[in-house]
Amino acid sequence: MFEDAAPVDVALAPSVEEFAERYVRPERPVIVRGAVKDWPPSYKWTPEYLKAMYGTRILEIGVSTNGDYLDYAERLKIGVEPKIAFAKVVDSIFAPANADEKCRVHQQPLHTWGALNEESPPIRYVLRKFITKNIWMGSTGNVTKTHYDTEDNINIQLLGRKEIILFPSTQLDELYPRSAWDYMSNFSRVEIEKPDLSRYPLFNRATPFRAILEPGDFIYIPIYWWHQFRTLEASLNVNFWWQARVDQALRRHGLHYWPRMARDRYLHRTIWRTVVDSVSSFVAR
C-alpha cells in the first residue's frame, strides 16, 4: 500500500555536526548507512553469541499468531505472557519450528545485561543524555502499529530487515491518537494499511514516508513522528531514546501522554509502597 510513499532521506556516515544540523535540529528523519560498522554489536552479536552469553536467562516474551504488538501488549498488561530461557527465545525467532507463531522480545533495558551493555556504548550520534538503551528481537511478520514516542530515537538494525512507515509529527489530528487515558495512548486508532475513512476522514490527508532498514543501518526517528515497524526478516535491534527538551515536552503530543505517564508512575509507587510495607511488617514480627 505504501510503495508510492515519499522516501526517507538516506545519509552515508555523516559527521556529527551535519547530522545535528540537517536532521536533529529540524526534526527530520534519516537513515544512516555504514555508520555503525565498527560498533561491537554490529560484528559480535550473532544468535550463537547471544545464546552463549545469556542462554539460561529467563525472559517474559510475546507470542502470537498475528504478530500485532497491541495483541502482545494487552497480555503483558495482565501478566499472562510465557517466561522461557533466552536460548529458546533466540531459536524461536531465528530458527522457528512453527513459522505461523510470532515471537518477540520487547524493549529489554540493556543496563541489566552486563557484558552486552558494556559492548554497546552510545554511538556518537546520540547527541543528548540518553534515557534508555534497549535490545529488541522479533520474528518475521511482527508489526508494531502506528505510534509516536516522547523522545528522539535512534534505532539500529543489527540483524534482519524491517519496513518502517512514518508520518510527520505535525499530523497529530490526521492519525487520531487514542484517548489520553488509554493504556496505549500514544498509538493511532487508524489501521493505516486498511483505513476506515468514514470514521477517520482526516487520515486521507496524512503524508506517509517509507524506508527499509538493512543490517548496519540506523534510523533517526524524531520526537513525536508517527511510525509503524514491520519485521521483514527475523531481526535484532538496539535503540537509544534521549531526553526531550522542555519545549518539546510541552507540545500537544507530550501533554496528551502525561495522563498515561502519571498513571504508570502512580502504579509503580503503589506497588513499591505495598512491597516495602509488607517487608517492614514481616521484619517487625
Secondary structure, DSSP 4 states (H G I P E B T S, - for coil): --TTSEEPEEEES--HHHHIIIIITTT--EEEESSSTTSHHHHH--HHHHHHHHTT-EEE-EEESS-BHHHHHHHHHTT-S-EEEHHHHHHHHHS-S-TT-EEEEEEEEGGGSTHHHHT-PPPTT--S-EEEEEEEEE-TT-EEEEE--SSEEEEEEEES-EEEEEE-TT-HHHH-BPPTTSTTTTBBSS-TTS--TTT-GGGGG---EEEEE-TT-EEEE-TT-EEEEEESS-EEEEEEEEPPPHHHHTSHHHHHHHHHHHHHHHHHHHHHHHHHHHHHHHHH-
